[in-house]
Each structure stands twice: as C-alpha cells, then as structure tokens.
Amino acid sequence: MKIHEYQAKQVFARYGIPVPPSRLASSAEEAGQATQDLGGKAVLKAQVHAGGRGQGGGIKVVNSPDEARAATEAMLGANLVTHQTGPEGAPVSHVLVEELAGISRELYLAITIDRDFRGPVMLASSAGGIDIEEVAASRPQDIHVETIDPVLGLMPFQTRRLAAKLGLSGSLAQPASKIMNALYRVFTELDCSLVEINPMIVNTQNELVALDAKINLDDDSLFRHTDLQELRDPAQEDELEYRAASLDIAYVKLDGDVGCLVNGAGLAMATLDVTTAAGAMPANFLDVGGGATPNKVASAVSIILSDPKVTRILVNIFGGILRCDVAATGIVQGYLEHGSDLPVVVRLLGTNAEEGRAIFKDSGLPVTFADNLDEMAKALGQAQ
C-alpha cells in the first residue's frame, strides 16, 4: 500500500527525521493562508501516488499567497499525468504547501528488499533529486549499496561508510548516521517494502533535511497496523484493484483483453504465460483463492467483466480445496448477474471436474472446454 508524501513526512517526523515546515491544503484559500504562514513564499506539491510530479506540473514554486491560490486552483480537482500514472493521470485532492528550502546539495537515500540478497538493502547516492532508475542505468557507480543482516540490523560502520561515500563528513557525519538508523527503524517497525528520501538535501545552513518522502507498506502486514490502514487513499488506486482487495481477492490489472480467473498464484502466473504464448494479452492477474465460495467467485467474475477492455475470459481451475463445481457455480452466477455474453474458455481439472463441466453446459454460456494447456491456448485464439 502506498501513502502520500505528507503522510510519509508525518511518519518521518515521529522517528526524528528532519522534514521542512509544511501545511496541507484542500482549497485555494487554505493554500494562500499556508503560504502566508510560511513567510510568503512556498513550494506547492500535488499529493498523488506517483513520481515525476515536477515534469507533470505537480510541483510549483510560488512567490506570494495570491500565486499560491491561483496555482492550487489549477491543481485541485484535476488529474496529474506523469510517466508513472499513465495517460489517465491521478486525481489531485490535496496540495502540500512547504517552506522554500535553500539547497546546497541533493542526495538520495532509500531502503528496499533486494531479491538476490533476499533481505533489506540501503541505497545511497550523491545524485539525488532525479529518478534513481536513470542513475542506475547511466551511472551505476554513483549508487552505493549496503546489505543489512536482519538479525544484526544496520550496523554503525555501514552508516559511517555510506556517509563517507556521500561526502557527509565533519558536522554532517553524525546527523547522516542518525537519519539512516531512523529510516531503518521506519522500514522494519512498519513492515515497509520501500522507504525513500529523494532528495535528502544539505541546506544552506549545512543541515540534512528530507525534502521528499516515500513509503510503501507491505499489504500482507497491514493486519498488524490498523492505524496505517487509515492512511489508504482509494482515489489513488485502481478501482477494480481496490474492490478486489476489499474482497480478499488477489487481483492486478494489466493491459490486455483476456480476463483470467485462476485458483492459486503459481497456476495464475502460468496461465498468464500460456495466454501470452497464444498471441494474446492478459487483462489481469487474478487468484480467487483456495477456499472461495460461489459468491466470492461471482465477485471475481464481476471484477473481471467490469474491465471494459476484456473481450473474453480464460478460466483455469485445479480443483482441490476449491472444488470445480463450486468454481463453476460462482462463474455462472457472476456471468448471469452481470448480463455478459463474452466467450469463456474453461479448463477444469481435479475434484468434481465433471460436475463443473455439467454446470457450464447447462448454463447456456458461450463456453469452450480445454483439457490441457495446448488446447487452452488454441481455444483462446478462437474465442474472439
């Protein structure tokens, strides 16, 4: 789960990470007053769950409260388009009004999970303020990495080494180590998948400040953090993904036109491969789960059919805990409730597979059955 910059900065402040003075505004008048309170000049930041806001016009420097009101009026209610949002953009309902900072240097600092190391790593770079992906592609030598032993935690020698590589010596060495340790505490205590400061600046007073803040939370750990669940902003999420999450259905929207309904994450991934190998493009990843009821399966079908890009559906069920007849009942129910006549390719194997096929045959739905993956791929090509 992603949270907004202003929310991440509130978290940072609780952990002792320095952030600039700011106010949150949901109207032009509030932005004007906040700018006045911050000295008459400020930076306005559109609050969306996406990077690249500066290039998209979502970050503005204003030199008066009137400028702040005009700029905020243009931002609020609009969709901000960046390279991370797609062409539809993300809606802006709040603007963070932040004190102007005098910048001497821009740095980068983050913690994430490294799949090769299978644990957390701290990333640091003296090339802050730009997309770290660009730095990794063009100047990988400028990214410094420290692997963190989860048992030992972030060690003092590691923070000193990173600070030295960032050129943070003298009076900045200890504050840098303090920020790194605080960032690691945020990462571990809140079960994050990513914490990022980009940029972390050295200001004109020779102080370190987190000028931006990003926190991504591990969805599977949110049951431990009811307070963090309240930070969710459904307006920033895909509507269908949000619906699926509320129903405990693992669903990720993709760009194709083949709706996929599968039980089991591994089988779902294999189904995406088969779909692509057949020359088609999957519209989603969907794992309905092992203990699904007919109603839950029907809800999954409704989510798939609510995607206007879907032109056909591929069902791949290996009956076990979720019996094939239960899955078939739910799929037919979902089709009938939605009033859809899209073609569906069905592969049923396992417990009560024959009963499931009988339910489909009696439903009147435009069903094509497949017994194996090759047949499923061929049927998918014909079901258009």
N, C-alpha and C positions, 0 to 999 in steps of 0.2 A: 504494500500500500504506500502510495506517495502522499506527502503532505506539502503544504505551501511553504514558501520561503519564510513568511512571517512567523509561521508556527515552528519551523525548524530553528529560527533565531531565538524564539522563546525558550526552546529546549536548550540551546547552546548557552543562553544566559544563565539558566539554572545550574549548569555544570561549570560555570566560571569562564566560558569562552567569550572574549570581548566582542561585542557587536555594536554597530552605530546606533545612536538615539533615533527612534522612528515612531510613526503613528500609522495606524491602519485607517483607511478612509473608504467609505462605501458611497460617497456622494462628492460632487464637485465642491460644495461648500465645506465639507469636512476636510478635503484636501487643501483648500485655501487656508483654513484656520491652522491646520497642522504645519503648513509651510511657514506661516507667520510665527508659530510657536518655536519653530526650529531655526529662526533667525532670518526669515525672508527668502532664503534660497534653499533648494532641496533637490533630491532625485526622486522621481516617481517611477515605481516599478509595478507593472501589471502582475497580478498574482494568478499564475496559471501553472499547471504541472508540466512544464516543458522548458527546455533550454533554447538558446538563440533568441531571447526576447529583444535584445538590443537591435539586432538586424531586422526584426519584425516590427519595430516601432513601439515595443512594450516597455522601454526604459527611456525616460526623458529627464533632462536637466532643466529646471525652471528657476528663473531669477526673481520671481515675485509671486505673491499669493494669487494675483489675477492670472498669471501664466499657468499656475498650478490648477486653477479652476478650469481653464479652457482645455488644458491637456487631459485632465481627468474626465471631463465631459466627453471627450472624443474616445477615451479608452473604455469607460464603463458601458456595459451592455453590448459591446462589440465582440467579435471573435478575433483573437490574435492568432495570426498564422506565422508559424516558424517552421524550420526544417524538421522539427520533432513532432509537430501537431498534425501534419498532413494538410491538404488543401482546405479542409473544412474549418481548421483552426480550433481554438479553445476559448470558451466564454470567459469574459473578464467581469467579475462582480465586486472585486476589491482592488484597491491600489495601496501599496506600501509607500508612505511618504517618509523619506530618510534624509538625515542630515548629510550635507555635502562633505566628502572626505578629501583631505589633501593627500594625494598618493605619491609616495616616493618609489615604491616597488610593488609589483603584483606577483604573488606566489600561488602555488596550488598544493592542496593537502587533502587526502581522502583515505578512507579505509573501505575495503570491499572484500569479497571472497574470491580467492584465486582457485580455479578448478584444478589446475595442475598441482598446486601445493596442497589443496584440499583444506584450506584454512584461511584465516584473515591475513591480509597484507596491507601495509601502509604505503601509499604512493605520495611522492612529493616531487615538485618541480619548480624551478625558478621561472618557468614560462606560464604564469598564471593569467587569468582573465580571458583566455580563449578556450575553445573546445580541446579537451585533453586528447581526444581522438586524433585531432590534427597534429598535435605534438608527437604522439606515439607513431604516427605514420611518417612524418617528415624529419623529426629529430628525436628518435627513441633514446638517445644517450642523455637527453635532458630530463628523463623520468627516472627517479631513484626509488627503489623498492626495498622494503624491509618486511620479510616474512615474520609472522608473530606466532609463537608457540602458544596455543590456547591454554595450556597448563601454567606456563610461566608468565604469560601476559607480555605486554610491551615493556621491554627492558630499558633501563636508563641509558645504557651505551647506544641503543638503537636511536633514541630521540636525539642524543648528542651528535651521533653520526649524521642523521638527516639534517639537523640544524646546520652543521658544518657544510654539508653539500649545498644547502640553500644560501650559504653566505651569512647566516644569522649567528654572529659572534658577539662577544662583549656583552653589553647590557640586554641584547635580544636573545641570547642563548637560553637563559632560564625561562623567560616567557614562552619561547617556542616549545620547549620541552613540556611546559605546563599545559599548553594548548593541545599538544599531541596526546598527552595522557588523558586529558578530559575528553578528547574526541574518541579515544578507545573506550572510555567508560560509557559514553553515549552508545557506541556501537554494540557493546556486549550487554549492557544493562537493559537496553530497549529492544534487543533482538533485531538489529538492523541488517539489511543486505548491502546498504551503501550509506556512508556519511561523507559529505564533500564540502569543502570550502574553496570556492573558485570565483573571485580571488580572495586569498588572505593577503592583506596589504601591510606594508610598512608605511605608516602615515608620516606626515611632515613633522610630527612630534616624536618620531622614532619609536612608535608603538605598533604592536601587531593587532590587527582587527579583522574579524571575519566579515568581509563586505557582502558576501553571498553565502547562502546556506542551503544544503540539500540533504534530506533524509528520506531514504526508502526503507520501509519496515517489512519484515518477513511476514507474509499473510498467515503462515501456519503457526505463528507465535502470538497472534493478536488476542487469543483467548486469555493470555496472561496479562494483557494490558488494556483493560476496559477503558481507561482514561484516554489512551491513544486512539481507540476506535472512534471516539467522538470527534477526532480531527479529520475524519474522512469527508471529502467533498464529492458527492456523487455527480455533480455537474461537470467535474473534470474527468470523469471516467466514461468509457463506452457504455451506453445504456444497456445493451444486451449483456455485457460482461458483469455489470453491476447487478442486473436481475439474476443472472446465474449464480453469482457469489452469495446473494441473499437466500438462494435455494440450496446452497451447498453442492452446486454443480460446477465441475472444473471445465471452464469454457474460455477459450481465447479466440477472438475474432481475427480472421485472416482475410486475404484479398480475393479469394477465388469465388466460384459459384456452386461448388459441390458441398452441400451440408453434410457433415459427418457425425453420426451418432454411434458411439462405441462404449463398451464397458471395459475398463482397465486402461491405465495410462500407456503401458507398453504396446498393447494392441492398437490403441488410438494413434500412436506415433507410426506404427507400421502401416496403418490404414492411410495416413497422410502420404507415406512413401508410395503405396500402391496407386493412390489417386494421381499423384504427380507422374508416376511411371506410365500411367494410361493416357497421358497427354492432357489431363485435366488439372484444375487448381482447386485445392480445398478452401472452403469458405470459413472453416473453423476447426479448432481442436475441441472435442467435447468428450469427456469421460463421465458417464452418468453415474458411475459408482457400482459397487458390488451389491449393496443392499437396497437398491432403488425399488420403490413401489410403482404401480402403474401410474399414479398421479404425478410422481416425480419424473418418470419417463415422459409423460404427456407434457409436462412443463418444459422439459428439454427440447421436445419437438417444437413446441410453441416458440421457444427462443430461436431455434434454427430457422423456422418459417417466417419469423419477424425480420430476418435479414433480407432486404429487397433484392440483393444480388444473387440469392440462392435460386437455382433453376432445377435442381434435382437433389435427392438425398441418398446417401450411402449409409446403410445400417450394417454393422459388423459386430455381432454378439456371440461371445463364447459363454454358453450357459453354465453357470456354477451356482454361486450364491444368488446371482440374478438369473432366474430361470428364463428360458427363451419365451415361454408362453406369457410370463409377466411382462417382459420387454415388448412383445408383440401387442399385447392388450393396451399398454401405455402408448405405443406409437400410433395405433389405430385411433385411440381416444384423442390424441393430440391432433391428428390429421382432421378428424371429424369436427373437433371444436374450432379448429382454425379455418375449416372450409376449403382446404387446399386440395388440388388435384395434380401436384407436381409428381413426376415419376420417382419411384423409390427402388433402389437396388438393395436386396436383402441377402445377407449371409448369416445363417443361424447354425451353430454347432453346439453340442453339449446337451445339458439337461432340458428335456421337453422340447427339443428342436422340432419334432414332427407336429406337436401340438401348436407350437408357434407358427409354423407354416400354414396350418389349417386356419388359424385365426386370420392371417393375412389373406388367404384365398377367399374366405367368406366376407371379407371387408369391402370388396369392390374397389379397392385402391389399385392404381396402376403399378403393380409390383412385378419386378423381375428377380427371380431367385438365382443365387450362385452358390455352388458347393465348395469352391476353393478360391484362392486369390486370383488365379489367372482368369477364371470365369467372371469374377467380380470386376476385374479390370475391363474385360471385353463388354460386359453388360453396362458398365458405366459409360463407355464410349457410345453405346447405342441409345442410352436413356437421355436424350436431349430434345 
